[in-house]
Amino acid sequence: MDSMPHSPCLLWLLAVTSLVPGTQPLVAGDLEGDELDETPLPAVPCDYDHCRHLQVPCQELQRAGPAACLCPGLSSALQPPHPPRLGEVRVEADMGRAEVHWCAPSSPVNQYWLVLWEGGGGPQKGPSFNSTVRRAELKGLNPGGAYVVCVVAANDAGESRAPGPGAEGLDSVDGPNLGPCGRLTVPPRPLTLLHAAMGVGSALALLSCSALVWHFCLRQRWGCPRRGRPSHAGL
């Protein structure tokens, strides 16, 4: 009984490999290994935090990493950025200053700055900071003063909104805040309270001394009423 005829393609492959020096016959496992080596690694989120101070832009993290990572979605660069979110504000009443933190919006940003309102006065714009900054300092705050502070983001298309003191539902910086603005109250300095207490004490002491002097002057001028001697019965 004749053996099964060999496939012409298989015979041709064996002939070619036998003619080329240093070649080995193909093995099914080699193809599987090559396919596994070329499988792309799953992408992971980039180490990017909207609220981290001096945060490297996410696009630079993508280029610097050994593997591709995913950046948060951003709005169009042809539109002004969304408002940043005002974060923690630490007040130092002794120094008359406050440290303001904020979180970046989901928009392309070139720079930030702070705007401050004191009482019913007009806005005071601070210096500009680059897109990596998430913290800035306010100086020259008056003890016992009431302020409204807003953080503004800007790019080539414009700047974000800063509603200022007229915003509805404006929260204090001590509570939860989801907007770019907040109310800031600077407590009086402890030294100022001490001076006030000393002033009140001095005024009370002076008033007491004045009352005593006035009493003795009246007594010296008009004299004191003398009590009559009690009469003894039976005399």
Salt bridges, closest charged atoms under 4 A:
ASP47 OD1 - ARG52 NH2 3.28
GLU88 OE2 - ARG90 NE 3.15
GLU92 OE1 - ARG97 NE 2.87
GLU99 OE1 - HIS101 NE2 3.16
GLU99 OE2 - ARG135 NE 3.81
GLU137 OE2 - ARG97 NE 3.86
GLU137 OE1 - LYS139 NZ 3.72
